[in-house]
């Protein structure tokens, strides 16, 4: 039954995706925030399909901690799930993503229209300068700069691998950072088609005020996200009847 429901959901998810890729095409002519409203509708429809077909719900804790206006949001990254599920959390989000994604037809057009911040990872320090300049401009306009500090998806329970770019952004944007913990990798494992029924838990943590020394911020942000994510991981494992340790995370992603 798990395999069948996962298969049905994946078919429905990508059919729905193609539907919205077509529907959103004329939305390229509307203002950016209106366009992002359409993207949020797609995200919510995908979450509805996940709940109805796969039996995977979502629980959000601490939503009241989301500040108004511009800030930096740093989220744990375990799955494809958070790349769309977090979009409705914010009023006017600008996601930081690798530049190559901007070259994909439809997706790249929409990422450009939504005001995403591309990063050329091959450009070294120059990429960091360009990313920071664009992100600073977006934050000045009250937008929420969303980054996955580990840079890529990590299996649930894997040792953290945070990149220092988030600390550079924090230091240069002069805004608060909102850490976000989650356990999505248990229910939507990376590089797998399995979608486990249960409840994906997201926890919005206390904002970190601007102005801290870069190293202090980096440790505080990582400790906050990892501590909360470990707690959510334990809750998810208890719900699913799984046992997980960092050294067995890769095997869980294949389960």
DRENDRENBA-310203 format. One record per residue (C-alpha): y, z, x. Coordinates in steps of 0.05 Angstrom, whole numbers, padded with zeros to 5 digits, always signed. Layout:
<sites>
YZX;...
</sites>
This chain:
<sites>
+00000+00000+00000;+00048+00016+00057;+00037-00053+00088;+00045-00088+00021;+00109-00052+00002;+00137-00064+00072;+00121-00137+00067;+00152-00144-00002;+00215-00107+00020;+00224-00150+00082;+00218-00214+00041;+00268-00187-00010;+00315-00162+00045;+00320-00229+00079;+00325-00268+00014;+00381-00221-00007;+00413-00231+00061;+00413-00307+00054;+00441-00300-00016;+00499-00258+00009;+00511-00304+00069;+00523-00360+00019;+00563-00317-00031;+00609-00291+00023;+00628-00360+00050;+00687-00371+00003;+00708-00298+00016;+00730-00323+00085;+00795-00342+00049;+00811-00272+00024;+00844-00215+00063;+00800-00178+00113;+00794-00113+00074;+00775-00152+00011;+00723-00189+00052;+00695-00123+00078;+00688-00101+00006;+00639-00159-00003;+00601-00137+00059;+00596-00067+00031;+00566-00096-00033;+00513-00131+00009;+00498-00066+00046;+00491-00027-00018;+00446-00080-00048;+00401-00076+00013;+00397+00000+00008;+00379-00008-00066;+00322-00056-00048;+00298-00007+00005;+00296+00050-00045;+00265+00011-00102;+00213-00029-00063;+00197+00012-00002;+00212+00080-00032;+00261+00097+00024;+00321+00137+00001;+00382+00162+00039;+00413+00230+00045;+00483+00237+00075;+00508+00305+00099;+00579+00321+00118;+00612+00261+00086;+00673+00305+00073;+00684+00309+00149;+00703+00236+00154;+00778+00236+00173;+00830+00191+00141;+00859+00134+00181;+00837+00109+00249;+00785+00142+00292;+00726+00128+00337;+00657+00136+00304;+00598+00145+00352;+00530+00138+00319;+00458+00147+00341;+00423+00079+00343;+00348+00078+00327;+00341+00019+00279;+00371-00043+00248;+00384+00001+00188;+00448+00034+00212;+00480-00032+00230;+00490-00046+00156;+00479+00021+00122;+00538+00055+00156;+00587+00001+00134;+00602+00032+00065;+00617+00099+00099;+00684+00075+00124;+00747+00047+00092;+00762-00007+00143;+00709-00008+00198;+00711-00049+00262;+00642-00051+00295;+00636-00060+00370;+00581-00111+00384;+00557-00156+00439;+00594-00222+00444;+00531-00264+00435;+00525-00242+00363;+00591-00277+00348;+00558-00343+00364;+00507-00338+00308;+00525-00383+00249;+00549-00346+00187;+00539-00277+00219;+00587-00292+00275;+00638-00322+00227;+00634-00260+00184;+00638-00213+00243;+00701-00249+00265;+00730-00245+00194;+00714-00171+00190;+00752-00158+00255;+00693-00136+00297;+00705-00122+00371;+00661-00166+00415;+00638-00143+00485;+00619-00191+00540;+00568-00149+00577;+00566-00199+00635;+00640-00190+00650;+00632-00121+00681;+00695-00078+00684;+00736-00134+00654;+00694-00129+00590;+00712-00056+00584;+00786-00072+00592;+00784-00126+00539;+00743-00084+00490;+00790-00025+00498;+00853-00067+00487;+00826-00097+00422;+00798-00031+00397;+00864+00004+00411;+00901-00048+00370;+00852-00041+00312;+00857+00035+00314;+00933+00031+00312;+00926-00003+00245;+00885+00055+00218;+00816+00023+00227;+00752+00060+00244;+00722+00037+00310;+00646+00042+00304;+00604+00043+00367;+00532+00057+00383;+00541+00094+00450;+00470+00079+00474;+00484+00005+00469;+00417-00013+00440;+00365+00014+00393;+00323+00071+00420;+00257+00094+00388;+00260+00158+00348;+00250+00216+00396;+00262+00175+00459;+00304+00209+00514;+00378+00193+00505;+00410+00137+00545;+00485+00140+00530;+00532+00091+00564;+00599+00116+00591;+00638+00062+00553;+00647+00108+00493;+00682+00159+00538;+00728+00105+00564;+00745+00086+00493;+00758+00158+00473;+00804+00169+00532;+00844+00106+00518;+00848+00103+00442;+00878+00173+00434;+00842+00186+00369;+00788+00234+00345;+00715+00217+00353;+00667+00226+00295;+00595+00237+00319;+00539+00213+00272;+00467+00235+00277;+00408+00203+00240;+00333+00194+00238;+00327+00122+00212;+00278+00103+00267;+00223+00142+00233;+00228+00101+00169;+00252+00034+00196;+00221+00030+00266;+00252-00019+00314;+00215-00085+00323;+00166-00068+00267;+00162-00092+00195;+00136-00025+00169;+00184+00012+00123;+00161+00083+00109;+00176+00116+00042;+00217+00181+00046;+00288+00200+00060;+00330+00174+00118;+00378+00230+00135;+00448+00219+00163;+00492+00276+00186;+00567+00268+00196;+00585+00320+00249;+00651+00355+00264;+00703+00308+00292;+00719+00317+00366;+00795+00320+00373;+00831+00273+00421;+00856+00295+00489;+00794+00326+00520;+00776+00308+00592;+00730+00248+00593;+00670+00283+00622;+00678+00342+00575;+00682+00295+00515;+00621+00256+00538;+00577+00318+00543;+00603+00347+00478;+00591+00283+00440;+00521+00272+00467;+00501+00345+00456;+00526+00343+00384;+00490+00278+00367;+00425+00295+00402;+00420+00366+00375;+00431+00343+00303;+00387+00281+00311;+00330+00324+00338;+00336+00369+00278;+00335+00310+00231;+00276+00281+00269;+00237+00345+00258;+00253+00343+00183;+00231+00271+00179;+00167+00284+00217;+00151+00342+00171;+00163+00297+00110;+00119+00241+00138;+00066+00285+00168;+00080+00258+00238;+00082+00292+00305;+00130+00266+00356;+00151+00284+00427;+00198+00244+00472;+00140+00219+00514;+00104+00193+00452;+00164+00159+00419;+00143+00089+00439;+00075+00098+00408;+00106+00123+00343;+00149+00060+00339;+00084+00021+00337;+00050+00065+00286;
</sites>
